[in-house]
Amino acid sequence: MCAKATMDEFEALLEESFEIDTPEEGSVVKGKVIAIEAGQAIIDVGYKMEGRVDLKEFANPGEAPEIAVGDEVEVFLDRVENARGEASISRDKARREEAWDHLEKAYEKEERVEGAIFGRVKGGFTVDLGGAVAFLPGSQVDVRPVRDAGPLMGMKQPFQILKMDRRRGNIVVSRRAILEESRAEQRAEVIGNLTEGQAIDGVVKNITEYGAFVDLGGVDGLLHVTDMAWRRVNHPSEILSIGETIKVQVIKINKETHRISLGMKQLQDDPWDTVEAKFPLGSVHTGRVTNITDYGAFVELEAGVEGLVHVSEMSWTKKNVHPGKIVSTSQEVEVMVLEIDTAKRRVSLGLKQTQRNPWEVFAETHPAGTEVEGEVKNITEFGLFIGLEGEIDGMVHLSDLSWDERGEDAIQSYHKGDVVKAAVTEVDVEKERISLSIKALGEDSFSEAVDGVKRGSIITVTVTKIEDGGIEVEYEGAKSFIRRSDLSRDRAEQRPERFGVGDKVDVRVTNVDAKTRRLGLSIKAREIAEEKEAVQQYGSSDSGASLGDILGAALKGDDK
C-alpha cells in the first residue's frame, strides 16, 4: 500500500510539473537564444523545447536584425512539436500580439502610434506598427496627392489609427491626420500673429484661374484675381509665377475657418480717386479694348480704369451688329467720355461720338434738290432704300417713283443692286431719315399739260377708250376719265357708245388735282354752262321767248 501511494504521489507531482513547465500552444512565451546558424536563431523555450526563427523576423523594416546568443526574446508558440520534433515558434507573431495589445490601448485613447511604410498595395500602402501590419489609403498619405512615396518608405513616423478590428486583423491608419493637426497648430500660431490691413511678404505656391495661393510662412492665403491689380487681369499667370516672392496686404481673416484673403492692389494708389479730373465729360481719349460682350465693349483708359461702350454708342450706322464686328480685343480706339459714376466705379464711353454724325454731314453737303446716285439696298412695300455716302440710306417712297405710273406698278421695275439716281427732298438729322425722289429728276408731264388749265376752263380732249361706265380721254398727254353721268345733260344721250376712239370732244374742267394727277372733266357741265351763258346773252325766261328760241338765236349769233 505504501509503495503504491508513493508511486501515485510521484505521478501527480510529475503531472503537476508538466502543467507548470509546459507552455500553452497559441501563447507568447519567453525563450533564450542558444545558437545562430544558417540564417536562423535557435531558441530554447523551456522544458527542453527548442525552436527555430528566421533572423529577418528580428529586424525592423529596412534595418539589419539585432540578435545574439544569450539574448532573451519573446516568441509565439504555434505548436509544442512539429514534424522535426522541434517547437514551432514565431517572433513575428509574438511581436504582432504585443503590438495589437499596444495599438488597442492607443486606439481607445486616440493616441498616435509609430510605424514605417514598407510596401505598396492596391489603393495605398502597408505600414508596420511594431509587428502589426496596417493599411494606409493613398488619400491618407499627405494633405496633397503624393506622386513619389519613395522618400517616405522605411522611415519611422507617427500615424493615427482610423479603424481597427482584431478579430479580422484589419487596421487602417492615416498620416494625413497627423499632418493636418500639425498644420492646424502651425496655422493657428501664424494667424495669431497676423492682423487685417498688415502688409507681409509671401511666396506664390499655386496659381488657378480665379487667383493664387500665397504661403505666408506656414499658412496659405488666397489672392483673388480681382485683388491683384486695379486693371483687368484675365488670368493670374499674366502677372505672377510660382515661387515668386510678392508683397501682399491681409484683407480679411476668418478666425473660424482660418481662411485668409489677400490683396496686392490695395498697396497701390486707387486710380479711381482721380478719374473725374483726368477724364472730364466730353473729353476724347485713346484706349485699349479689353473685353467684348453682346451688349458692348470694355475699353481701358488707364491701368485700373475701364469704361463701357454700349452697343448703341458704337456706330452711327451699324445698328443691329454684334460689337465684335466693329472692334476687336486689344485694338486701340478713340472714345468720348459720356458719363462717370465714381460710386459705382463706372464710366460710359462713346465710340461714334468721336466721328461726325453722317446725317449732319449729308445735310450740309446735300441740300434739297441735290442729285445723288446709289445702289438699291432694299425694296419694301412702301418704297426703295438707296445706299448713300457715309454708309447711310435714303428712302424713295412709292409716290416719288414715277409721275405717270402708280407707285405699286413703278416699283416692279427695280431690283436689289440696281444703281439709280434720285433727288434729295428732305434730310431729318434727328430722326436719321433722308427722303429721296426719283420722279423729281424727270419732267412732270401732267403739270406741263395742265399748265394754264383752271377749273371752269373749256378744253378739247381726244377719246382714247370706250367703257361701260364712261370714256377715257387724253389732253396733252394727261389722261382722264369722264363718267357716264357726265357725258350729256340729256339722259338719253349719256351713252358711251355714241363716241368713237379718236373723236375730239369739248369738255369743261370741273377739278384740277395735282396730288392725284387727275383732271375732272364733264361734257354735261359744259352744256349747262353754255346754256347759262346763252340765257344771259340773248334773253331770259321773263321775255316770253322759249329756251329753243334763245338757243337758236345763240347759234345764229355764233354762225355770224
C-alpha positions as CSV (number, residue, x, y, z in Angstrom):
1,M,0.0,0.0,0.0
2,C,2.8,2.4,0.9
3,A,4.7,1.7,-2.3
4,K,1.6,2.3,-4.4
5,A,0.8,5.5,-2.6
6,T,4.3,6.7,-3.2
7,M,4.0,6.0,-6.9
8,D,0.7,7.9,-7.2
9,E,2.2,10.9,-5.4
10,F,5.2,10.9,-7.8
11,E,2.9,10.7,-10.9
12,A,0.8,13.6,-9.5
13,L,3.9,15.6,-8.9
14,L,5.2,14.8,-12.4
15,E,1.9,15.7,-14.0
16,E,1.8,19.0,-12.0
17,S,5.3,19.8,-13.2
18,F,4.3,19.2,-16.8
19,E,1.4,21.6,-16.3
20,I,3.7,24.2,-14.8
21,D,6.6,24.0,-17.2
22,T,4.9,23.1,-20.5
23,P,3.8,26.4,-22.2
24,E,0.4,26.6,-23.8
25,E,0.1,26.5,-27.6
26,G,-1.1,29.8,-29.1
27,S,0.6,31.9,-26.4
28,V,3.6,34.2,-26.2
29,V,6.5,32.6,-24.3
30,K,10.0,33.7,-23.2
31,G,13.0,31.9,-24.7
32,K,16.7,32.2,-24.9
33,V,18.9,32.3,-28.0
34,I,21.3,29.3,-27.7
35,A,22.7,29.4,-31.2
36,I,22.6,31.2,-34.6
37,E,23.1,29.2,-37.7
38,A,22.0,29.1,-41.4
39,G,20.2,32.5,-41.1
40,Q,18.1,31.2,-38.2
41,A,18.2,31.7,-34.4
42,I,17.8,28.5,-32.3
43,I,15.8,29.4,-29.2
44,D,15.2,27.4,-26.0
45,V,11.7,28.0,-24.8
46,G,11.9,25.7,-21.7
47,Y,11.2,22.2,-20.8
48,K,13.8,21.0,-23.2
49,M,11.9,22.5,-26.2
50,E,13.8,24.3,-28.9
51,G,12.6,26.1,-32.0
52,R,14.0,28.0,-35.0
53,V,13.1,31.5,-36.1
54,D,14.4,33.3,-39.3
55,L,16.7,36.2,-38.4
56,K,14.7,38.6,-40.6
57,E,11.9,38.3,-38.0
58,F,14.1,40.1,-35.6
59,A,14.7,43.1,-37.9
60,N,12.6,46.2,-38.3
61,P,11.7,47.2,-41.9
62,G,14.8,48.5,-43.7
63,E,17.1,47.6,-40.8
64,A,19.5,44.7,-40.0
65,P,18.5,42.1,-37.4
66,E,19.8,42.7,-33.9
67,I,20.1,39.3,-32.2
68,A,22.9,37.5,-30.4
69,V,23.4,34.2,-28.5
70,G,22.3,34.6,-24.9
71,D,19.5,37.2,-25.7
72,E,16.2,36.6,-24.1
73,V,13.3,37.1,-26.5
74,E,9.6,36.6,-26.6
75,V,8.2,34.3,-29.3
76,F,4.8,32.9,-30.2
77,L,4.3,29.1,-29.7
78,D,2.3,27.7,-32.5
79,R,2.9,24.0,-31.6
80,V,4.8,22.2,-29.0
81,E,6.3,19.8,-31.5
82,N,6.5,19.9,-35.3
83,A,7.5,17.2,-37.8
84,R,11.1,17.7,-36.9
85,G,10.4,17.3,-33.2
86,E,11.0,20.9,-32.6
87,A,8.7,23.6,-31.2
88,S,7.1,25.7,-33.9
89,I,7.7,29.3,-32.8
90,S,7.5,32.8,-34.4
91,R,8.9,36.1,-33.4
92,D,6.6,38.0,-35.9
93,K,3.5,36.6,-34.3
94,A,4.8,37.4,-30.8
95,R,5.5,41.0,-31.9
96,R,2.1,41.1,-33.6
97,E,0.3,40.0,-30.4
98,E,2.3,42.5,-28.4
99,A,1.6,45.2,-30.9
100,W,-2.1,44.6,-31.1
101,D,-2.3,45.0,-27.3
102,H,-0.5,48.3,-27.5
103,L,-2.5,49.5,-30.5
104,E,-5.8,48.8,-29.0
105,K,-4.9,50.9,-26.0
106,A,-3.7,53.7,-28.2
107,Y,-6.9,53.5,-30.3
108,E,-9.1,53.8,-27.3
109,K,-7.1,56.8,-26.1
110,E,-7.0,58.3,-29.6
111,E,-3.2,58.5,-29.3
112,R,-0.7,58.5,-32.2
113,V,1.3,55.3,-32.9
114,E,4.7,54.9,-34.6
115,G,5.2,52.9,-37.7
116,A,7.0,52.6,-41.0
117,I,5.7,52.3,-44.6
118,F,7.2,49.2,-46.0
119,G,5.2,48.2,-49.0
120,R,2.8,49.3,-51.8
121,V,-0.6,47.6,-52.4
122,K,-3.7,48.4,-54.4
123,G,-5.2,51.7,-53.3
124,G,-2.4,52.5,-50.8
125,F,0.5,51.2,-48.7
126,T,1.3,48.8,-45.9
127,V,2.6,50.1,-42.6
128,D,4.5,48.1,-39.9
129,L,3.2,49.2,-36.5
130,G,5.8,47.4,-34.4
131,G,4.7,43.9,-35.7
132,A,1.1,44.6,-36.7
133,V,0.5,45.4,-40.4
134,A,-1.8,48.3,-41.1
135,F,-3.3,49.7,-44.3
136,L,-2.6,53.3,-45.3
137,P,-5.0,54.5,-48.0
138,G,-3.4,56.6,-50.8
139,S,-5.7,59.6,-49.8
140,Q,-4.4,59.5,-46.3
141,V,-0.7,59.7,-47.1
142,D,-0.5,63.6,-47.2
143,V,-2.7,66.6,-47.3
144,R,-2.0,66.8,-51.1
145,P,-1.6,64.0,-53.6
146,V,1.8,62.4,-53.4
147,R,3.4,61.5,-56.7
148,D,6.5,59.8,-55.3
149,A,6.2,58.0,-52.0
150,G,9.8,56.7,-52.2
151,P,11.3,59.1,-49.6
152,L,8.6,58.0,-47.1
153,M,9.4,54.3,-47.3
154,G,11.0,52.7,-44.2
155,M,11.0,55.9,-42.3
156,K,9.7,55.8,-38.7
157,Q,6.9,58.4,-38.3
158,P,3.6,58.9,-36.4
159,F,0.2,57.7,-37.6
160,Q,-3.3,58.0,-36.4
161,I,-5.5,54.8,-36.2
162,L,-8.7,55.4,-38.1
163,K,-10.2,51.9,-37.7
164,M,-9.2,48.5,-36.3
165,D,-10.7,45.0,-36.0
166,R,-8.5,42.5,-34.1
167,R,-10.7,39.6,-35.0
168,R,-10.3,40.2,-38.7
169,G,-6.8,41.5,-38.3
170,N,-7.7,44.9,-40.0
171,I,-6.1,48.2,-39.1
172,V,-6.5,51.4,-41.1
173,V,-4.2,54.4,-40.4
174,S,-3.7,57.9,-41.6
175,R,-0.6,60.0,-41.9
176,R,-2.6,62.9,-43.3
177,A,-4.5,63.4,-40.0
178,I,-1.2,63.9,-38.2
179,L,0.0,66.5,-40.8
180,E,-3.3,68.3,-40.7
181,E,-3.2,68.5,-36.9
182,S,0.3,69.8,-37.0
183,R,-0.6,72.2,-39.8
184,A,-3.6,73.5,-37.9
185,E,-1.5,74.2,-34.9
186,Q,1.0,76.0,-37.1
187,R,-1.7,77.9,-38.9
188,A,-3.2,79.0,-35.6
189,E,0.1,80.3,-34.5
190,V,0.8,82.2,-37.7
191,I,-2.7,83.5,-38.0
192,G,-2.5,84.7,-34.4
193,N,0.4,87.0,-35.4
194,L,-1.5,88.4,-38.4
195,T,-3.8,91.5,-38.4
196,E,-6.1,92.8,-41.1
197,G,-4.5,95.6,-43.1
198,Q,-1.0,94.2,-42.4
199,A,1.5,94.1,-45.3
200,I,3.5,91.0,-45.5
201,D,5.8,89.1,-47.9
202,G,4.6,85.7,-49.2
203,V,5.6,83.1,-51.8
204,V,3.3,82.1,-54.6
205,K,2.6,78.4,-54.2
206,N,-0.1,77.7,-56.7
207,I,-2.0,79.5,-59.5
208,T,-5.5,78.9,-60.6
209,E,-8.0,80.6,-62.9
210,Y,-9.5,82.5,-60.1
211,G,-6.4,83.5,-58.1
212,A,-3.2,82.4,-56.4
213,F,-2.4,80.7,-53.1
214,V,0.4,82.5,-51.3
215,D,2.5,80.9,-48.4
216,L,2.8,83.4,-45.6
217,G,5.2,81.2,-43.6
218,G,3.2,78.1,-42.7
219,V,-0.2,79.2,-43.7
220,D,-1.7,79.9,-47.1
221,G,-3.8,82.9,-48.1
222,L,-5.9,83.4,-51.2
223,L,-5.0,86.3,-53.5
224,H,-8.1,86.6,-55.7
225,V,-7.6,87.7,-59.3
226,T,-9.7,90.8,-58.8
227,D,-7.4,91.9,-56.0
228,M,-4.2,91.5,-57.9
229,A,-4.3,94.8,-59.8
230,W,-6.6,97.8,-60.4
231,R,-6.7,96.9,-64.0
232,R,-8.4,93.9,-65.5
233,V,-6.4,90.7,-65.2
234,N,-7.7,87.9,-67.4
235,H,-5.5,85.2,-65.8
236,P,-3.2,85.4,-62.7
237,S,-0.3,84.0,-64.7
238,E,-0.2,87.3,-66.6
239,I,1.5,88.9,-63.6
240,L,2.5,86.1,-61.2
241,S,4.7,83.0,-61.3
242,I,5.0,80.1,-58.9
243,G,7.9,80.5,-56.5
244,E,7.8,84.3,-56.8
245,T,8.0,86.4,-53.6
246,I,5.4,89.2,-53.5
247,K,4.2,91.8,-51.0
248,V,0.5,91.5,-50.1
249,Q,-1.9,93.0,-47.7
250,V,-4.1,91.0,-45.4
251,I,-7.6,92.0,-46.3
252,K,-9.6,89.6,-44.1
253,I,-9.0,86.8,-41.6
254,N,-11.7,84.3,-40.8
255,K,-10.9,83.1,-37.3
256,E,-13.2,80.0,-37.5
257,T,-12.2,78.6,-40.9
258,H,-8.6,80.1,-40.8
259,R,-9.1,81.4,-44.3
260,I,-7.1,84.5,-45.2
261,S,-7.9,86.9,-48.1
262,L,-5.0,88.8,-49.6
263,G,-4.7,91.7,-51.9
264,M,-1.9,93.4,-54.0
265,K,-3.8,96.3,-55.5
266,Q,-4.6,97.6,-52.0
267,L,-0.9,98.6,-51.6
268,Q,-1.2,100.8,-54.7
269,D,-3.0,104.1,-55.3
270,D,-6.6,103.7,-56.4
271,P,-6.8,105.2,-59.9
272,W,-10.5,106.0,-59.4
273,D,-9.6,108.8,-57.0
274,T,-8.5,110.9,-59.9
275,V,-10.9,109.7,-62.7
276,E,-13.1,112.8,-62.8
277,A,-10.1,115.1,-63.1
278,K,-8.3,113.0,-65.7
279,F,-11.3,112.1,-67.8
280,P,-13.8,115.0,-67.9
281,L,-17.2,114.6,-69.6
282,G,-17.0,115.2,-73.3
283,S,-13.2,114.6,-73.5
284,V,-11.8,112.2,-76.1
285,H,-9.1,109.6,-75.2
286,T,-7.3,106.7,-76.8
287,G,-8.0,103.4,-75.0
288,R,-7.5,99.6,-75.5
289,V,-10.4,97.2,-76.0
290,T,-10.1,94.6,-73.2
291,N,-13.3,92.7,-73.5
292,I,-16.2,92.3,-75.9
293,T,-19.8,91.2,-74.9
294,D,-23.2,91.1,-76.6
295,Y,-24.1,94.5,-75.1
296,G,-20.9,96.4,-75.9
297,A,-17.1,96.6,-75.4
298,F,-14.9,97.5,-72.4
299,V,-12.2,99.9,-73.1
300,E,-9.2,100.5,-70.7
301,L,-8.5,104.2,-70.4
302,E,-5.6,103.6,-68.0
303,A,-4.4,100.8,-65.7
304,G,-7.4,100.1,-63.4
305,V,-9.9,102.3,-65.2
306,E,-12.2,100.7,-67.7
307,G,-15.3,102.1,-69.4
308,L,-18.2,100.5,-71.3
309,V,-19.0,101.5,-74.9
310,H,-22.6,100.3,-75.1
311,V,-23.6,98.8,-78.4
312,S,-25.9,101.8,-79.1
313,E,-22.9,104.1,-78.9
314,M,-20.6,102.2,-81.2
315,S,-21.7,103.3,-84.6
316,W,-23.9,105.8,-86.3
317,T,-25.0,103.4,-89.0
318,K,-24.4,99.8,-87.8
319,K,-27.5,99.4,-85.6
320,N,-28.0,95.6,-85.3
321,V,-24.4,94.4,-85.5
322,H,-22.5,92.5,-82.7
323,P,-19.8,94.7,-81.1
324,G,-17.2,92.1,-82.2
325,K,-17.9,93.1,-85.8
326,I,-17.0,96.7,-85.1
327,V,-14.0,96.4,-82.7
328,S,-11.6,93.6,-81.7
329,T,-9.9,92.8,-78.4
330,S,-6.6,94.7,-77.8
331,Q,-7.5,97.2,-80.5
332,E,-6.7,100.8,-79.7
333,V,-9.7,103.1,-80.3
334,E,-10.7,106.7,-79.7
335,V,-13.6,107.2,-77.3
336,M,-15.5,110.1,-75.7
337,V,-16.4,110.2,-72.0
338,L,-20.2,110.4,-71.8
339,E,-20.8,109.7,-68.1
340,I,-18.9,109.0,-64.9
341,D,-20.3,107.3,-61.7
342,T,-17.5,107.2,-59.2
343,A,-19.7,105.5,-56.5
344,K,-20.3,102.5,-58.8
345,R,-16.9,102.9,-60.5
346,R,-18.4,103.1,-64.0
347,V,-17.5,105.1,-67.0
348,S,-19.8,105.3,-70.0
349,L,-18.0,105.8,-73.3
350,G,-19.0,106.6,-76.8
351,L,-17.2,105.4,-80.0
352,K,-19.5,107.1,-82.6
353,Q,-19.2,110.4,-80.8
354,T,-15.6,110.8,-82.0
355,Q,-16.9,110.9,-85.5
356,R,-19.3,113.4,-87.0
357,N,-22.9,112.4,-87.4
358,P,-23.2,111.3,-91.0
359,W,-26.7,112.7,-91.3
360,E,-25.4,116.1,-90.3
361,V,-22.6,115.9,-92.8
362,F,-25.0,114.8,-95.5
363,A,-27.5,117.6,-94.8
364,E,-24.6,120.1,-95.1
365,T,-23.3,118.8,-98.3
366,H,-26.6,117.8,-100.0
367,P,-29.3,120.4,-99.7
368,A,-32.8,119.7,-101.1
369,G,-32.7,119.2,-104.8
370,T,-29.2,117.7,-104.9
371,E,-28.9,114.8,-107.3
372,V,-27.4,111.6,-105.8
373,E,-26.6,108.2,-107.1
374,G,-26.7,104.9,-105.1
375,E,-27.4,101.2,-105.1
376,V,-30.8,99.8,-104.2
377,K,-30.2,98.1,-100.8
378,N,-33.7,97.0,-100.0
379,I,-37.2,97.0,-101.5
380,T,-40.2,97.2,-99.2
381,E,-43.9,97.6,-99.6
382,F,-43.6,101.4,-99.2
383,G,-40.5,102.2,-101.2
384,L,-36.9,101.7,-102.1
385,F,-33.8,102.2,-99.8
386,I,-30.8,103.6,-101.6
387,G,-27.2,103.4,-100.2
388,L,-25.6,106.8,-99.9
389,E,-22.3,108.4,-98.9
390,G,-21.2,107.8,-95.2
391,E,-22.8,104.3,-95.1
392,I,-26.3,105.7,-94.7
393,D,-29.5,105.1,-96.6
394,G,-32.1,107.3,-98.2
395,M,-35.7,106.2,-99.0
396,V,-37.7,106.8,-102.2
397,H,-41.4,106.5,-101.3
398,L,-43.8,104.8,-103.7
399,S,-45.3,108.2,-104.5
400,D,-41.9,109.5,-105.6
401,L,-41.0,106.8,-108.1
402,S,-42.9,108.0,-111.2
403,W,-45.0,110.8,-112.5
404,D,-47.0,108.6,-114.8
405,E,-47.3,105.2,-113.0
406,R,-48.8,104.2,-109.7
407,G,-46.1,103.5,-107.1
408,E,-47.1,99.9,-106.8
409,D,-46.6,99.4,-110.5
410,A,-43.5,101.5,-110.8
411,I,-41.6,99.7,-108.0
412,Q,-41.8,96.4,-110.0
413,S,-39.1,97.8,-112.4
414,Y,-36.5,98.0,-109.6
415,H,-34.2,95.2,-108.2
416,K,-31.6,95.0,-105.4
417,G,-28.2,96.1,-106.7
418,D,-29.6,98.5,-109.3
419,V,-27.8,101.8,-109.4
420,V,-30.3,104.6,-109.6
421,K,-30.3,108.4,-109.5
422,A,-32.6,110.5,-107.3
423,A,-33.0,114.0,-105.9
424,V,-32.8,114.9,-102.2
425,T,-36.2,116.2,-100.9
426,E,-35.6,116.3,-97.2
427,V,-33.0,115.4,-94.5
428,D,-34.2,114.8,-90.9
429,V,-31.0,114.7,-88.8
430,E,-32.8,114.0,-85.5
431,K,-34.7,111.0,-86.9
432,E,-31.8,110.0,-89.2
433,R,-34.0,110.0,-92.3
434,I,-33.3,111.0,-95.8
435,S,-36.1,111.4,-98.3
436,L,-35.4,111.0,-102.0
437,S,-37.4,111.3,-105.2
438,I,-36.7,109.6,-108.5
439,K,-39.5,111.2,-110.3
440,A,-38.2,114.7,-109.3
441,L,-35.4,114.2,-111.8
442,G,-37.9,113.8,-114.7
443,E,-40.4,116.3,-116.2
444,D,-43.9,116.3,-114.8
445,S,-45.9,115.7,-117.9
446,F,-49.2,116.3,-116.1
447,S,-48.1,119.7,-114.7
448,E,-46.8,120.7,-118.1
449,A,-50.0,119.5,-119.8
450,V,-52.4,121.3,-117.4
451,D,-50.3,124.5,-117.2
452,G,-52.9,127.3,-117.5
453,V,-55.8,125.0,-117.2
454,K,-58.1,126.0,-114.4
455,R,-61.4,125.0,-113.0
456,G,-64.2,126.1,-115.5
457,S,-61.9,126.1,-118.5
458,I,-63.2,124.6,-121.7
459,I,-60.7,122.3,-123.4
460,T,-60.7,119.8,-126.3
461,V,-59.8,116.2,-125.5
462,T,-59.4,113.1,-127.6
463,V,-61.3,109.9,-126.8
464,T,-58.9,107.0,-126.3
465,K,-61.1,104.3,-124.8
466,I,-64.8,103.4,-124.6
467,E,-66.0,101.7,-121.4
468,D,-69.4,100.8,-119.9
469,G,-69.0,103.4,-117.2
470,G,-67.8,106.2,-119.4
471,I,-65.0,107.2,-121.7
472,E,-61.2,107.7,-121.3
473,V,-59.8,110.8,-122.8
474,E,-56.5,112.4,-123.2
475,Y,-55.4,116.0,-123.1
476,E,-51.8,116.9,-123.9
477,G,-50.6,113.5,-122.7
478,A,-52.6,113.7,-119.5
479,K,-55.3,111.0,-119.2
480,S,-58.6,111.4,-117.6
481,F,-62.0,109.7,-117.4
482,I,-65.5,111.1,-118.0
483,R,-68.2,109.2,-116.2
484,R,-71.4,108.1,-118.0
485,S,-73.4,110.7,-116.0
486,D,-71.2,113.5,-117.3
487,L,-71.4,112.6,-120.9
488,S,-74.5,114.7,-121.6
489,R,-77.2,116.9,-119.9
490,D,-79.8,114.8,-121.7
491,R,-80.0,111.3,-120.0
492,A,-80.9,109.7,-123.3
493,E,-77.5,110.9,-124.7
494,Q,-75.5,109.6,-121.7
495,R,-74.4,106.6,-123.8
496,P,-70.6,105.9,-124.1
497,E,-71.1,104.1,-127.4
498,R,-72.1,107.3,-129.2
499,F,-68.5,108.2,-129.1
500,G,-65.6,106.7,-131.0
501,V,-61.9,106.4,-130.3
502,G,-60.2,109.4,-131.8
503,D,-63.2,111.7,-131.5
504,K,-62.5,115.3,-130.4
505,V,-64.8,116.4,-127.7
506,D,-65.1,119.8,-125.9
507,V,-65.4,119.4,-122.1
508,R,-65.5,121.6,-119.1
509,V,-62.8,121.3,-116.4
510,T,-64.5,120.6,-113.1
511,N,-61.4,119.9,-111.0
512,V,-57.6,120.0,-111.2
513,D,-56.0,117.7,-108.6
514,A,-52.2,118.0,-108.7
515,K,-51.8,115.5,-105.9
516,T,-53.7,112.6,-107.6
517,R,-52.7,114.0,-111.0
518,R,-56.2,113.9,-112.2
519,L,-58.4,116.3,-114.3
520,G,-62.1,116.3,-113.5
521,L,-63.9,116.7,-116.9
522,S,-67.6,116.9,-117.9
523,I,-69.5,117.3,-121.2
524,K,-72.7,117.8,-119.1
525,A,-71.1,120.7,-117.2
526,R,-70.0,122.3,-120.5
527,E,-73.6,122.1,-121.9
528,I,-75.1,123.6,-118.7
529,A,-72.5,126.4,-118.7
530,E,-73.2,127.2,-122.4
531,E,-77.0,127.3,-121.7
532,K,-76.5,129.7,-118.8
533,E,-74.3,131.9,-121.0
534,A,-76.9,131.9,-123.8
535,V,-79.7,132.9,-121.5
536,Q,-77.7,135.8,-120.1
537,Q,-76.8,137.0,-123.6
538,Y,-80.0,136.5,-125.6
539,G,-82.8,136.8,-123.1
540,S,-84.4,135.5,-120.1
541,S,-87.3,133.4,-119.2
542,D,-89.3,136.5,-118.4
543,S,-89.1,137.8,-122.0
544,G,-91.6,135.2,-123.2
545,A,-89.1,133.6,-125.5
546,S,-88.7,129.9,-125.3
547,L,-85.5,128.2,-124.5
548,G,-85.4,126.8,-128.0
549,D,-85.7,130.4,-129.4
550,I,-82.9,131.6,-127.2
551,L,-80.6,128.7,-128.1
552,G,-81.4,129.2,-131.8
553,A,-80.6,132.8,-131.5
554,A,-77.3,131.9,-129.8
555,L,-76.4,129.5,-132.5
556,K,-77.2,132.1,-135.3
557,G,-75.1,134.5,-133.4
558,D,-72.3,132.0,-133.4
559,D,-72.6,131.5,-137.1
560,K,-72.2,135.2,-137.8
